[in-house]
Amino acid sequence: MTVLMARVVQRVFWSRIRDGATTVDAAKAAGISSQQGDVWFRNAGGMVPLSLFPPSGRFLSISEREQIHAGISQGRSIRAIAASIGRSPSTVLRELRRNLDRQQYRSRSKLGRPVTVPWRYSPSLAQRRADQRLARPKPSKLALNDRLRDAVQAGLLRKLSPEQIMRRLPLDFPDEAEMRVSHETIYQSLYVQGRGALRRELTDCLRTGRALRKPARRATSRGKRIPDMVMISERPAEVEDRAVPGHWEGDLIVGKDNGSAIGTLVERSTRFVMLLHLPDRHGAIEVQGAMIEQMRKLPHFLRKTLTWDQGSELAGHRNITAALEMGVYFCDPHSPWQRGRNENTNGLLRQYFPKGTDLSGYHRDYLDFVANELNERPRKTLHWATPKEALDQLLSNPPANGVALTA
């Protein structure tokens, strides 16, 4: 396989990965074996190699290098070659100076006279050198700055995401420009081989707990319908605006063999989290009782609506509505994005309650501890304030007649 073909195949593979395909499907689309696709994926830590998708127009492509080679073979001038590929003459000249083969050699003409053959230019070799320059093993910023690395590791141990760490650094170190790092640098230090400035075991602190990035999975099917459901299409329009407080999303996270569960509730405007303790069973009666007990602690203006999926555990939704004076609405089948805040929260909770474990053994105090941890996480949508700070602001200055707070 030529260098050009190899890059085309890899681009197809990684394009499918970026679209959310599995390594098996991406390998099939690229025409390679699933084993080869798995090797590419693991060696890259699940991250698309930058050299395969350079910024548009910034770097010469392999096809442009092929045209440069053709122009040299035809004896065309630097300016003519540059014009044919839409580049400046200095770009072509710099490319040739970097990649002309310095080894001159002599041959014999038919008349026996020595002939000097011009210096050679190889498009494939030039592309390989460009890739090496783009992905050169320069020291990571985290490897060079001990204080920055310690701050990032402390954030990961607190189970903050790399983006949350990145956004909090300017707030925690406002006058220290050297205490800045991108979230992509943090991911590369954890994922990519040869870039490990952070301890490998810190990948366990990421939400997924994996040392590889994985494509998103498809939603699974749900069971029977619940009587008298009010669908999300009938939910008040103000719910879509996060500025209005009091609208909640909820679900269950289940344990091993679906034998145990914890209820999760998240408020849309503040991202404030509440957990429902379900130590024995997680049927409709238990969920109904735990939810009413928890949400009665809130003032009435923070109990407007609840959005849930079509799980049978909320079959008592009419009793919940009557007890809390709060409308309950159900998502469409196979539509987890309709309660995306809760889906995000459940992903965070899996750092504390791993899949395949028995959730019935967790004490109520531990659930309160976990909820507090999440409520003290800085959130992008809150301009890197915490849900606890946002809720405290609401409670100290409640909106009049349900109108949103203004800055």
C-alpha positions as CSV (number, residue, x, y, z in Angstrom):
1,M,0.0,0.0,0.0
2,T,1.4,3.4,-1.0
3,V,1.8,6.2,1.5
4,L,-1.0,8.1,-0.1
5,M,-3.3,5.2,0.0
6,A,-2.4,4.4,3.6
7,R,-3.3,7.9,4.6
8,V,-6.6,7.8,2.7
9,V,-7.5,4.5,4.5
10,Q,-6.7,6.0,7.9
11,R,-8.7,9.1,7.2
12,V,-11.7,6.9,6.4
13,F,-11.2,4.9,9.6
14,W,-10.8,8.0,11.9
15,S,-13.7,9.9,10.2
16,R,-16.0,7.0,11.1
17,I,-14.7,7.0,14.6
18,R,-15.3,10.7,14.9
19,D,-18.9,10.1,13.7
20,G,-19.4,7.6,16.7
21,A,-18.8,4.3,14.9
22,T,-17.2,1.3,16.7
23,T,-13.7,0.2,15.7
24,V,-15.3,-2.8,13.9
25,D,-17.6,-0.7,11.8
26,A,-14.9,1.9,11.1
27,A,-12.4,-0.8,10.0
28,K,-15.1,-2.3,7.7
29,A,-15.7,1.1,6.1
30,A,-12.0,1.6,5.6
31,G,-11.5,-1.9,4.1
32,I,-9.1,-3.1,6.8
33,S,-9.3,-5.9,9.4
34,S,-10.9,-5.2,12.7
35,Q,-7.6,-6.2,14.4
36,Q,-5.8,-3.5,12.4
37,G,-8.4,-1.0,13.4
38,D,-8.1,-1.9,17.0
39,V,-4.3,-1.5,16.9
40,W,-4.7,2.0,15.4
41,F,-7.3,3.0,18.0
42,R,-5.4,1.7,21.0
43,N,-2.1,3.2,19.9
44,A,-3.7,6.6,19.5
45,G,-5.6,6.3,22.8
46,G,-8.9,6.7,20.9
47,M,-7.8,10.2,19.7
48,V,-7.8,11.2,16.1
49,P,-4.1,11.7,15.0
50,L,-3.7,15.4,14.2
51,S,-1.4,14.7,11.2
52,L,-4.2,13.0,9.3
53,F,-6.6,16.0,9.5
54,P,-4.4,19.1,9.3
55,P,-6.1,22.5,9.3
56,S,-7.5,23.3,5.9
57,G,-5.0,25.3,3.8
58,R,-2.3,25.5,6.4
59,F,-0.1,22.6,5.3
60,L,0.8,21.1,2.0
61,S,-1.1,18.0,1.2
62,I,0.3,14.8,-0.4
63,S,-1.5,15.6,-3.6
64,E,0.1,19.1,-3.7
65,R,3.5,17.4,-3.2
66,E,2.8,15.1,-6.1
67,Q,2.1,18.1,-8.3
68,I,5.4,19.7,-7.1
69,H,7.2,16.5,-8.1
70,A,5.5,16.5,-11.5
71,G,6.5,20.1,-12.1
72,I,10.1,19.4,-11.2
73,S,10.1,16.5,-13.6
74,Q,8.8,18.7,-16.4
75,G,11.4,21.4,-15.7
76,R,8.9,24.0,-14.7
77,S,9.9,27.1,-12.7
78,I,9.2,27.5,-9.0
79,R,6.7,30.3,-9.7
80,A,4.9,28.2,-12.3
81,I,4.6,25.2,-9.9
82,A,3.4,27.5,-7.1
83,A,0.7,29.0,-9.4
84,S,-0.5,25.6,-10.5
85,I,-1.2,24.5,-6.9
86,G,-2.4,28.0,-5.6
87,R,0.6,28.5,-3.2
88,S,3.2,31.2,-2.9
89,P,6.6,30.6,-4.5
90,S,8.2,30.9,-1.1
91,T,6.1,27.9,0.1
92,V,7.2,25.7,-2.8
93,L,10.9,26.8,-2.4
94,R,10.8,26.1,1.3
95,E,9.3,22.7,0.6
96,L,12.1,21.8,-1.8
97,R,14.9,23.1,0.4
98,R,13.6,20.9,3.2
99,N,13.1,17.8,1.2
100,L,15.5,17.6,-1.8
101,D,17.7,14.6,-1.6
102,R,21.2,15.9,-0.9
103,Q,22.9,12.8,-2.4
104,Q,23.9,13.7,-5.9
105,Y,25.0,10.8,-8.2
106,R,26.5,10.5,-11.6
107,S,25.5,8.4,-14.6
108,R,26.9,7.9,-18.1
109,S,25.3,9.2,-21.3
110,K,25.2,7.2,-24.4
111,L,28.3,9.1,-25.6
112,G,30.1,8.1,-22.4
113,R,30.2,11.5,-20.9
114,P,29.4,11.9,-17.2
115,V,26.0,13.5,-16.6
116,T,25.0,15.0,-13.2
117,V,21.4,14.0,-12.4
118,P,19.4,16.8,-10.6
119,W,18.7,16.4,-6.9
120,R,15.7,14.2,-6.3
121,Y,12.4,15.1,-4.6
122,S,10.1,12.3,-3.1
123,P,6.5,13.4,-2.3
124,S,6.0,10.4,0.0
125,L,9.2,11.1,1.9
126,A,8.4,14.8,2.2
127,Q,4.9,13.9,3.5
128,R,6.4,11.5,6.1
129,R,8.8,14.2,7.3
130,A,5.9,16.7,7.5
131,D,3.9,14.2,9.6
132,Q,6.9,13.7,11.9
133,R,7.3,17.5,12.4
134,L,3.6,17.9,13.1
135,A,3.6,15.1,15.7
136,R,7.1,15.7,17.0
137,P,7.7,14.3,20.6
138,K,8.1,17.7,22.2
139,P,7.8,17.8,26.1
140,S,4.3,18.2,27.4
141,K,3.5,21.4,29.2
142,L,2.4,19.3,32.2
143,A,5.8,17.6,32.3
144,L,7.6,21.0,32.4
145,N,5.5,22.7,35.1
146,D,5.3,20.8,38.4
147,R,2.8,23.2,40.0
148,L,0.5,23.0,37.0
149,R,0.7,19.2,36.9
150,D,-0.1,19.0,40.6
151,A,-3.1,21.3,40.2
152,V,-4.4,19.2,37.3
153,Q,-3.9,15.9,39.2
154,A,-5.7,17.4,42.2
155,G,-8.7,18.3,40.0
156,L,-8.8,14.8,38.5
157,L,-8.7,13.3,42.0
158,R,-11.7,15.4,42.8
159,K,-13.3,13.8,39.7
160,L,-13.4,17.1,37.7
161,S,-13.4,16.7,33.9
162,P,-10.4,18.1,32.0
163,E,-12.5,21.0,30.7
164,Q,-13.7,21.9,34.2
165,I,-10.1,21.9,35.3
166,M,-9.0,24.1,32.4
167,R,-11.8,26.6,33.1
168,R,-11.1,26.8,36.9
169,L,-7.4,27.4,36.6
170,P,-7.8,31.1,35.5
171,L,-10.2,31.6,38.5
172,D,-7.9,29.8,41.0
173,F,-4.7,31.4,39.6
174,P,-5.8,34.7,38.1
175,D,-2.3,36.3,38.0
176,E,-0.2,33.3,37.0
177,A,-0.2,32.9,33.2
178,E,1.9,29.8,33.4
179,M,-1.0,28.0,35.2
180,R,-3.0,27.5,32.1
181,V,-3.5,24.3,30.1
182,S,-6.0,23.1,27.5
183,H,-8.3,20.2,28.2
184,E,-7.0,18.4,25.1
185,T,-3.4,18.5,26.6
186,I,-4.8,16.8,29.7
187,Y,-6.5,14.1,27.6
188,Q,-3.4,13.5,25.6
189,S,-1.3,13.2,28.8
190,L,-3.7,10.5,30.0
191,Y,-4.5,8.7,26.7
192,V,-1.7,9.0,24.1
193,Q,1.3,6.7,24.3
194,G,4.5,8.6,24.9
195,R,2.7,11.7,26.2
196,G,2.1,10.5,29.8
197,A,2.9,13.5,32.0
198,L,0.1,12.5,34.3
199,R,-0.1,9.2,36.3
200,R,-1.8,6.5,34.2
201,E,-4.1,5.5,37.1
202,L,-5.7,9.0,37.0
203,T,-7.8,7.7,34.0
204,D,-9.9,6.0,36.7
205,C,-10.9,9.5,37.9
206,L,-12.4,10.3,34.5
207,R,-16.1,9.9,34.2
208,T,-15.8,6.8,32.0
209,G,-12.9,5.3,34.0
210,R,-11.3,4.2,30.7
211,A,-7.9,4.7,29.2
212,L,-9.3,5.0,25.7
213,R,-11.9,7.2,24.2
214,K,-14.9,5.2,23.0
215,P,-17.7,6.0,20.5
216,A,-21.1,6.7,22.0
217,R,-23.5,3.8,22.3
218,R,-27.0,3.7,20.9
219,A,-30.0,4.0,23.1
220,T,-31.6,0.7,24.2
221,S,-35.3,-0.1,24.1
222,R,-37.8,0.5,26.9
223,G,-40.6,-1.6,28.2
224,K,-44.4,-1.1,28.7
225,R,-46.2,2.1,28.6
226,I,-47.4,3.9,31.8
227,P,-51.1,4.8,32.2
228,D,-52.0,8.4,31.8
229,M,-48.6,9.6,30.7
230,V,-48.3,13.3,29.8
231,M,-45.7,13.5,27.0
232,I,-42.9,16.0,26.8
233,S,-44.6,17.7,23.8
234,E,-47.1,19.1,26.3
235,R,-44.5,20.4,28.7
236,P,-44.6,24.2,29.2
237,A,-42.3,26.1,26.7
238,E,-40.5,27.9,29.5
239,V,-38.8,24.6,30.5
240,E,-36.6,24.9,27.4
241,D,-35.2,28.1,28.8
242,R,-32.7,27.3,31.6
243,A,-33.2,30.7,33.0
244,V,-36.4,29.7,34.7
245,P,-35.7,27.6,37.9
246,G,-37.7,24.8,39.3
247,H,-37.7,22.3,36.3
248,W,-36.2,18.9,37.1
249,E,-35.0,15.9,35.1
250,G,-34.8,12.4,36.7
251,D,-34.0,8.8,36.2
252,L,-32.6,5.7,38.0
253,I,-29.1,4.3,37.8
254,V,-29.3,0.6,38.4
255,G,-26.9,-1.9,39.9
256,K,-25.9,-5.5,39.2
257,D,-28.6,-7.5,37.4
258,N,-31.1,-4.6,37.9
259,G,-31.5,-5.7,41.5
260,S,-30.8,-2.3,43.1
261,A,-31.0,1.3,42.1
262,I,-30.5,5.0,43.1
263,G,-32.8,7.7,42.0
264,T,-31.3,10.8,40.5
265,L,-32.8,14.3,40.1
266,V,-31.1,17.4,38.6
267,E,-32.5,20.9,38.4
268,R,-32.1,22.3,34.8
269,S,-31.1,25.9,35.6
270,T,-28.6,25.3,38.4
271,R,-27.6,21.7,37.7
272,F,-28.3,21.0,41.4
273,V,-28.4,17.3,42.1
274,M,-30.5,15.3,44.6
275,L,-30.2,11.5,45.1
276,L,-33.1,9.2,46.2
277,H,-32.1,6.5,48.7
278,L,-33.8,3.2,47.6
279,P,-32.1,0.5,49.8
280,D,-34.7,-2.3,49.5
281,R,-36.6,-2.0,46.2
282,H,-37.0,0.5,43.4
283,G,-40.5,0.0,42.3
284,A,-43.2,2.7,41.7
285,I,-44.2,2.9,45.4
286,E,-40.6,3.2,46.7
287,V,-39.6,5.8,44.1
288,Q,-42.8,7.8,44.7
289,G,-42.2,7.9,48.5
290,A,-38.5,8.8,48.3
291,M,-39.1,11.5,45.7
292,I,-41.9,13.1,47.7
293,E,-39.8,13.0,50.9
294,Q,-36.8,14.6,49.1
295,M,-38.5,17.3,47.1
296,R,-40.7,18.5,49.9
297,K,-37.5,20.0,51.4
298,L,-37.6,22.5,48.5
299,P,-39.6,25.7,48.4
300,H,-42.6,25.6,46.1
301,F,-41.0,27.9,43.4
302,L,-38.4,25.2,42.9
303,R,-41.0,22.5,42.2
304,K,-42.5,23.2,38.8
305,T,-42.0,20.2,36.5
306,L,-40.3,16.8,36.4
307,T,-39.2,15.1,33.2
308,W,-38.6,11.3,33.3
309,D,-38.2,8.5,30.8
310,Q,-40.8,5.9,30.3
311,G,-39.6,3.6,33.1
312,S,-42.3,1.7,35.1
313,E,-40.7,3.1,38.4
314,L,-42.7,6.3,37.8
315,A,-46.1,4.6,37.4
316,G,-47.2,6.6,40.5
317,H,-46.7,10.0,38.7
318,R,-50.2,11.1,39.5
319,N,-49.6,10.7,43.2
320,I,-46.3,12.7,42.9
321,T,-48.1,15.5,41.0
322,A,-50.8,15.7,43.7
323,A,-48.4,15.6,46.7
324,L,-45.8,18.1,45.3
325,E,-48.1,20.2,43.0
326,M,-45.5,19.5,40.3
327,G,-46.3,18.4,36.7
328,V,-44.6,15.2,35.6
329,Y,-43.8,14.7,31.9
330,F,-42.4,11.7,30.0
331,C,-39.8,11.6,27.2
332,D,-40.4,10.0,23.9
333,P,-39.1,6.4,23.5
334,H,-35.4,6.0,22.9
335,S,-34.8,9.7,23.4
336,P,-32.4,10.2,26.3
337,W,-31.3,13.6,24.9
338,Q,-34.7,15.0,26.0
339,R,-33.3,14.9,29.5
340,G,-29.7,15.5,28.7
341,R,-28.8,17.2,32.0
342,N,-29.8,14.1,33.8
343,E,-27.9,11.8,31.4
344,N,-24.8,13.9,32.0
345,T,-25.3,13.7,35.8
346,N,-25.8,9.9,35.6
347,G,-22.5,9.6,33.8
348,L,-20.8,11.6,36.6
349,L,-22.4,9.4,39.2
350,R,-20.9,6.2,37.7
351,Q,-17.5,7.4,39.0
352,Y,-19.0,6.8,42.5
353,F,-21.4,3.9,41.7
354,P,-19.7,1.7,39.1
355,K,-21.8,-0.4,36.8
356,G,-22.2,-4.0,37.9
357,T,-22.1,-3.3,41.6
358,D,-24.8,-3.7,44.3
359,L,-26.2,-0.2,45.0
360,S,-28.4,-1.3,47.9
361,G,-25.5,-1.3,50.3
362,Y,-24.8,2.5,50.1
363,H,-25.9,4.4,53.1
364,R,-28.0,7.5,52.8
365,D,-25.1,9.6,54.3
366,Y,-22.9,8.5,51.4
367,L,-25.5,9.5,48.9
368,D,-25.6,12.9,50.5
369,F,-21.8,13.1,50.3
370,V,-21.8,12.2,46.6
371,A,-24.6,14.7,45.8
372,N,-22.6,17.4,47.6
373,E,-19.4,16.5,45.6
374,L,-21.4,17.0,42.4
375,N,-23.0,20.2,43.6
376,E,-19.5,21.6,44.3
377,R,-18.2,20.9,40.8
378,P,-17.7,24.0,38.6
379,R,-20.0,23.9,35.6
380,K,-19.5,25.4,32.1
381,T,-23.1,26.5,31.7
382,L,-22.9,28.4,35.1
383,H,-19.8,30.2,33.9
384,W,-17.7,27.9,36.1
385,A,-19.6,28.5,39.3
386,T,-20.9,25.5,41.2
387,P,-24.6,24.3,41.4
388,K,-24.5,24.8,45.1
389,E,-23.5,28.5,44.6
390,A,-26.3,28.9,42.0
391,L,-28.9,27.4,44.3
392,D,-27.8,29.5,47.2
393,Q,-28.2,32.6,45.1
394,L,-31.8,31.4,44.2
395,L,-32.7,30.8,47.8
396,S,-31.4,34.1,49.0
397,N,-33.1,36.0,46.2
398,P,-36.1,34.0,45.0
399,P,-37.6,35.1,41.7
400,A,-41.0,36.8,41.8
401,N,-43.8,34.8,40.2
402,G,-41.5,32.3,38.6
403,V,-39.6,34.9,36.6
404,A,-35.9,34.2,36.0
405,L,-33.2,36.0,38.0
406,T,-31.3,38.7,36.1
407,A,-27.6,39.3,36.4
